[in-house]
């Protein structure tokens, strides 16, 4: 049996009849850049996330870049973040001339460890970028408390976490990823839970002035068509992507629920398998499982066994950011962030997409159980 890591064709088959008319609508309108389609999507996604403002942009990477630009972060500033994430988390910081300062992760959640942040705060620190990795929110309360204490910004990298909820702020209901800090940054890369038919991203904020800055910066810094008040980028969301995302947004909660069901099924099956550690969720939080990640002894050998049985899998992330060649000048060394480095050696993601069948899951489970026997 072949089990892909992700099957976007299976997803498309369930929404084909909804997608084609809206794509045709955009084509007939011949309005492809921003416009009514993007504006409607921004309103709908802001309401879904619980944010006052949502600005559609060209990618998740550009969402981070635009947030940093809108915050005025630049040459010589420092931004604290995790070394265990996709490279864009750090390179967006570098692209504005700032310096990424890494802090190790919580080995259970894979997210940045708030207890280690304060020691890295200096007079040059301008922001913290926590990453809600694999679809589970970072522990935001202590991060927000530190940010308030030291008067620094919080930019949530929620690229993998749209719809994830955090219960630690003490409100009547949990808050969704991307609405707790000064900015939330999302990706609509096709493999995400809410994925487009190409690149796309989003910036959320509850601050009107920051929202206005992001809107201008995504369009070359223009206050209007030919009057530019700041230096920006071409960072706009296409109307075709917005139209597709509007259709998919209606299904997002049911897709995320299916991912949680699959995750629970895996977790129960692996409870008695010596050699693997299943994902953990903080009490009250609601994850969305953009990935289902096991910690596995003999991880590379397990991956070879899965590949042999045509079971899709992926390693997130084999080289932590502080050990990437492009960050050699930061002078970090192996051993500086042991929890992140250990995760890089042990983590492996399994198929968890909504359309995964029980038979496919059973095949994955049986293969892993057999490997460890």
Helices and strands as residue ranges (DSSP letters): H 8-29, H 35-49, E 53-57, H 60-70, E 78-82, H 88-95, E 99-103, G 114-116, G 118-120, E 125-129, G 133-135, H 140-150, E 153-157, E 165-166, E 175-176, E 183-187, E 201-205, H 208-217, E 222-224, E 227-228, H 239-249, H 252-270, E 276-277, E 292-296, H 299-308, E 313-314, G 321-323, G 325-330, H 338-346, E 347-350, H 358-372
